[in-house]
Amino acid sequence: MGGQSKILEVLPQYYSYVVFVAIDSVLINWWMAYNVGAARKKYNIKYPIMYSPDNNDFNCIQRAHQHTLEIHPVFVMLLLVGGLQLPRVSAGAGAVYLLGRILFARGYYTGDPEKRQQGAFGTLGLLGLLGTTACFAFHQLKADHPNWCKC
């Protein structure tokens, strides 16, 4: 099976940046999962209990991971599709989102849920990805592009 895959011929230049950001998102999810496992051990929270009725510290660590898992499919879809049109912008927006997720988790890990807001700027990255994905859709329709989508 020699030669290069045909799909690589149609992917835009710099799409590998998008793939690296997707890989980073998996690594961050694994880091959060590890932290939940360590907290289970530390606080003696047995499986299959998702949340402790009396341990706020564990609940904050678990919730940071759970919230990230809830939005992860949306993030990956927007990243991979938007990256087809604007790979560098999508990779940058994805990196902003992931940095926000790290700070969100670290704030939550303090046991004070309000400190999760330290990562709130990550939402800007997600909105950026929504924009790059919309730009991809406009280009596919060959429709008139909004001014923010001229590329």
BALOBA-1460 file (C-alpha; in Angstrom, 3 decimals):
// residues 151
<rec num="1" residu="m" x="0.000" y="0.000" z="0.000"/>
<rec num="2" residu="g" x="2.632" y="2.505" z="-1.059"/>
<rec num="3" residu="g" x="2.165" y="6.182" z="-1.542"/>
<rec num="4" residu="q" x="0.369" y="8.879" z="0.318"/>
<rec num="5" residu="s" x="-3.286" y="8.635" z="1.271"/>
<rec num="6" residu="k" x="-5.648" y="10.513" z="-1.045"/>
<rec num="7" residu="i" x="-7.217" y="12.292" z="1.899"/>
<rec num="8" residu="l" x="-3.929" y="14.011" z="2.667"/>
<rec num="9" residu="e" x="-4.085" y="15.578" z="-0.778"/>
<rec num="10" residu="v" x="-7.345" y="17.379" z="-0.005"/>
<rec num="11" residu="l" x="-6.641" y="18.508" z="3.551"/>
<rec num="12" residu="p" x="-5.564" y="22.132" z="3.804"/>
<rec num="13" residu="q" x="-2.020" y="23.103" z="4.600"/>
<rec num="14" residu="y" x="-1.527" y="23.404" z="8.376"/>
<rec num="15" residu="y" x="-4.352" y="20.958" z="9.185"/>
<rec num="16" residu="s" x="-1.832" y="19.043" z="11.270"/>
<rec num="17" residu="y" x="-2.023" y="21.928" z="13.779"/>
<rec num="18" residu="v" x="-5.705" y="21.107" z="14.197"/>
<rec num="19" residu="v" x="-4.895" y="17.438" z="14.739"/>
<rec num="20" residu="f" x="-2.286" y="18.306" z="17.375"/>
<rec num="21" residu="v" x="-4.849" y="20.403" z="19.265"/>
<rec num="22" residu="a" x="-7.285" y="17.461" z="19.108"/>
<rec num="23" residu="i" x="-4.557" y="15.214" z="20.550"/>
<rec num="24" residu="d" x="-3.950" y="17.784" z="23.300"/>
<rec num="25" residu="s" x="-7.646" y="17.650" z="24.191"/>
<rec num="26" residu="v" x="-7.373" y="13.895" z="24.729"/>
<rec num="27" residu="l" x="-4.309" y="14.352" z="26.927"/>
<rec num="28" residu="i" x="-6.096" y="16.998" z="29.011"/>
<rec num="29" residu="n" x="-9.088" y="14.682" z="29.435"/>
<rec num="30" residu="w" x="-6.739" y="11.905" z="30.595"/>
<rec num="31" residu="w" x="-5.115" y="14.298" z="33.070"/>
<rec num="32" residu="m" x="-8.540" y="15.152" z="34.482"/>
<rec num="33" residu="a" x="-9.518" y="11.466" z="34.632"/>
<rec num="34" residu="y" x="-6.302" y="10.714" z="36.515"/>
<rec num="35" residu="n" x="-7.139" y="13.484" z="38.993"/>
<rec num="36" residu="v" x="-10.604" y="12.017" z="39.559"/>
<rec num="37" residu="g" x="-9.067" y="8.591" z="40.179"/>
<rec num="38" residu="a" x="-6.544" y="10.041" z="42.605"/>
<rec num="39" residu="a" x="-9.338" y="11.904" z="44.413"/>
<rec num="40" residu="r" x="-11.381" y="8.698" z="44.637"/>
<rec num="41" residu="k" x="-8.442" y="7.041" z="46.343"/>
<rec num="42" residu="k" x="-7.696" y="10.026" z="48.604"/>
<rec num="43" residu="y" x="-11.306" y="10.489" z="49.730"/>
<rec num="44" residu="n" x="-12.270" y="6.791" z="49.609"/>
<rec num="45" residu="i" x="-15.093" y="7.288" z="47.106"/>
<rec num="46" residu="k" x="-15.905" y="3.862" z="45.646"/>
<rec num="47" residu="y" x="-17.171" y="3.137" z="42.164"/>
<rec num="48" residu="p" x="-19.858" y="3.520" z="40.822"/>
<rec num="49" residu="i" x="-20.579" y="6.560" z="43.000"/>
<rec num="50" residu="m" x="-20.364" y="9.622" z="40.747"/>
<rec num="51" residu="y" x="-20.689" y="12.294" z="43.446"/>
<rec num="52" residu="s" x="-20.198" y="12.159" z="47.181"/>
<rec num="53" residu="p" x="-23.098" y="13.227" z="49.388"/>
<rec num="54" residu="d" x="-20.669" y="14.850" z="51.821"/>
<rec num="55" residu="n" x="-17.301" y="15.552" z="50.150"/>
<rec num="56" residu="n" x="-17.290" y="18.832" z="48.253"/>
<rec num="57" residu="d" x="-13.601" y="18.575" z="47.322"/>
<rec num="58" residu="f" x="-14.146" y="15.294" z="45.495"/>
<rec num="59" residu="n" x="-17.307" y="16.627" z="43.862"/>
<rec num="60" residu="c" x="-15.448" y="19.647" z="42.496"/>
<rec num="61" residu="i" x="-12.720" y="17.470" z="40.962"/>
<rec num="62" residu="q" x="-15.313" y="15.109" z="39.480"/>
<rec num="63" residu="r" x="-17.450" y="17.963" z="38.177"/>
<rec num="64" residu="a" x="-14.517" y="19.631" z="36.392"/>
<rec num="65" residu="h" x="-13.913" y="16.421" z="34.451"/>
<rec num="66" residu="q" x="-17.602" y="15.716" z="33.867"/>
<rec num="67" residu="h" x="-18.256" y="19.190" z="32.486"/>
<rec num="68" residu="t" x="-15.280" y="18.878" z="30.154"/>
<rec num="69" residu="l" x="-16.561" y="15.503" z="28.913"/>
<rec num="70" residu="e" x="-20.020" y="16.990" z="28.331"/>
<rec num="71" residu="i" x="-18.702" y="19.619" z="25.932"/>
<rec num="72" residu="h" x="-15.846" y="17.585" z="24.397"/>
<rec num="73" residu="p" x="-17.821" y="16.168" z="21.421"/>
<rec num="74" residu="v" x="-18.944" y="19.681" z="20.474"/>
<rec num="75" residu="f" x="-15.385" y="20.980" z="20.786"/>
<rec num="76" residu="v" x="-13.892" y="18.225" z="18.637"/>
<rec num="77" residu="m" x="-16.552" y="18.570" z="15.933"/>
<rec num="78" residu="l" x="-16.109" y="22.338" z="15.721"/>
<rec num="79" residu="l" x="-12.321" y="22.013" z="15.760"/>
<rec num="80" residu="l" x="-12.084" y="19.380" z="13.026"/>
<rec num="81" residu="v" x="-14.720" y="20.905" z="10.737"/>
<rec num="82" residu="g" x="-13.716" y="24.542" z="11.200"/>
<rec num="83" residu="g" x="-10.112" y="23.495" z="10.676"/>
<rec num="84" residu="l" x="-10.969" y="22.383" z="7.156"/>
<rec num="85" residu="q" x="-11.548" y="26.020" z="6.232"/>
<rec num="86" residu="l" x="-9.294" y="27.941" z="8.612"/>
<rec num="87" residu="p" x="-6.805" y="25.498" z="10.148"/>
<rec num="88" residu="r" x="-4.510" y="27.982" z="11.873"/>
<rec num="89" residu="v" x="-7.362" y="30.054" z="13.287"/>
<rec num="90" residu="s" x="-9.133" y="26.888" z="14.437"/>
<rec num="91" residu="a" x="-5.981" y="25.503" z="16.044"/>
<rec num="92" residu="g" x="-5.428" y="28.814" z="17.840"/>
<rec num="93" residu="a" x="-9.034" y="28.998" z="19.011"/>
<rec num="94" residu="g" x="-8.838" y="25.369" z="20.117"/>
<rec num="95" residu="a" x="-5.679" y="26.092" z="22.096"/>
<rec num="96" residu="v" x="-7.410" y="29.028" z="23.831"/>
<rec num="97" residu="y" x="-10.319" y="26.752" z="24.710"/>
<rec num="98" residu="l" x="-7.989" y="24.071" z="26.115"/>
<rec num="99" residu="l" x="-6.001" y="26.564" z="28.168"/>
<rec num="100" residu="g" x="-9.320" y="27.752" z="29.568"/>
<rec num="101" residu="r" x="-10.238" y="24.144" z="30.417"/>
<rec num="102" residu="i" x="-6.980" y="23.672" z="32.331"/>
<rec num="103" residu="l" x="-7.536" y="26.839" z="34.371"/>
<rec num="104" residu="f" x="-11.203" y="25.911" z="34.828"/>
<rec num="105" residu="a" x="-10.156" y="22.552" z="36.297"/>
<rec num="106" residu="r" x="-7.372" y="23.963" z="38.449"/>
<rec num="107" residu="g" x="-9.803" y="26.526" z="39.869"/>
<rec num="108" residu="y" x="-12.398" y="23.842" z="40.553"/>
<rec num="109" residu="y" x="-9.765" y="21.624" z="42.186"/>
<rec num="110" residu="t" x="-9.419" y="24.184" z="44.998"/>
<rec num="111" residu="g" x="-12.816" y="23.084" z="46.308"/>
<rec num="112" residu="d" x="-14.281" y="26.528" z="45.666"/>
<rec num="113" residu="p" x="-16.524" y="26.222" z="42.591"/>
<rec num="114" residu="e" x="-16.376" y="29.983" z="41.975"/>
<rec num="115" residu="k" x="-12.668" y="29.687" z="41.138"/>
<rec num="116" residu="r" x="-13.575" y="27.689" z="38.022"/>
<rec num="117" residu="q" x="-14.319" y="31.074" z="36.458"/>
<rec num="118" residu="q" x="-10.551" y="31.551" z="35.995"/>
<rec num="119" residu="g" x="-10.950" y="29.522" z="32.819"/>
<rec num="120" residu="a" x="-14.079" y="31.260" z="31.544"/>
<rec num="121" residu="f" x="-12.116" y="32.903" z="28.711"/>
<rec num="122" residu="g" x="-11.952" y="29.444" z="27.099"/>
<rec num="123" residu="t" x="-15.508" y="30.071" z="25.925"/>
<rec num="124" residu="l" x="-14.052" y="32.645" z="23.519"/>
<rec num="125" residu="g" x="-12.062" y="29.848" z="21.895"/>
<rec num="126" residu="l" x="-15.213" y="27.767" z="21.537"/>
<rec num="127" residu="l" x="-17.041" y="30.715" z="19.986"/>
<rec num="128" residu="g" x="-14.120" y="31.182" z="17.604"/>
<rec num="129" residu="l" x="-14.474" y="27.553" z="16.566"/>
<rec num="130" residu="l" x="-18.172" y="28.070" z="16.017"/>
<rec num="131" residu="g" x="-17.220" y="30.926" z="13.688"/>
<rec num="132" residu="t" x="-14.655" y="28.891" z="11.721"/>
<rec num="133" residu="t" x="-17.181" y="26.087" z="11.341"/>
<rec num="134" residu="a" x="-19.840" y="28.520" z="10.111"/>
<rec num="135" residu="c" x="-17.268" y="29.930" z="7.687"/>
<rec num="136" residu="f" x="-16.663" y="26.399" z="6.378"/>
<rec num="137" residu="a" x="-20.421" y="25.960" z="5.877"/>
<rec num="138" residu="f" x="-20.738" y="29.261" z="3.968"/>
<rec num="139" residu="h" x="-17.864" y="28.271" z="1.703"/>
<rec num="140" residu="q" x="-19.384" y="24.855" z="1.049"/>
<rec num="141" residu="l" x="-22.680" y="26.471" z="0.073"/>
<rec num="142" residu="k" x="-20.786" y="28.882" z="-2.138"/>
<rec num="143" residu="a" x="-22.990" y="31.483" z="-0.522"/>
<rec num="144" residu="d" x="-22.229" y="35.116" z="0.077"/>
<rec num="145" residu="h" x="-19.870" y="35.187" z="2.998"/>
<rec num="146" residu="p" x="-20.323" y="37.463" z="5.976"/>
<rec num="147" residu="n" x="-17.580" y="40.080" z="6.255"/>
<rec num="148" residu="w" x="-15.911" y="38.190" z="9.132"/>
<rec num="149" residu="c" x="-15.645" y="35.126" z="6.890"/>
<rec num="150" residu="k" x="-13.804" y="36.566" z="3.883"/>
<rec num="151" residu="c" x="-10.888" y="34.276" z="3.257"/>
